[in-house]
């Protein structure tokens, strides 16, 4: 009897969440995956900011001073010779207002219209994660059905949107969920020539990073909200925002990995969705285009 009891306790410990595997990724494997699908590599990446939220910097980077900071709301466009893929889909003003929590924050209607147009014209739409500011543009669009058929969501993203959405506005019904292209993968998924999805749960269960290598050889890692500001990567500091729930262990492993790449890979640009200073800088340097095509 006693022995059996001990065994069952051991079994429990063994499968408990504390023993979950630490997140890892390998840039060489990712580069290899980027060459798996034949075809011409993408030519450039554009970014468009359509709204902003004001959060003091200490929320984005733990331990940073309590000074004003802008969180850009953005989408990215990966342009091939014969079409383009959107990374994230924007959001309508109602969802934007949710993030303001009672404060009306800047929303550029003309830029938002350009995002809508680009999303409709895309060959495919990927999302870094299942939060409203990244996915509402496909879920709440008047053209939601048309967009769903060319949007790729991961199983984890769909699961959150069905059962535990960030806000009621983006909740998916099972009928709506069935219209999307749903994928599941272990670590890396070659998406197309030069583009690889990297599973990175942490900020949300369905978070992923998107690696892109252009025909020119320039490399990009669109890290979504893994860090809200690149100081999080530079200093290996997580966020300090009480209104979000993250898997801190996974996130720290991701920030560590990104920090290593940041220091050694001078041709690889790690891009945080909401870092407004980085966006301005990379546009100025010609690393990102400043308009959607
Ligand atoms: Zn976000």
Boltz pocket constraint, residues with backbone or C-beta under 6 A from the ligand:
constraints:
  - pocket:
      binder: B
      contacts: [[A, 131], [A, 133], [A, 134], [A, 225], [A, 273], [A, 274]]
      max_distance: 6.0
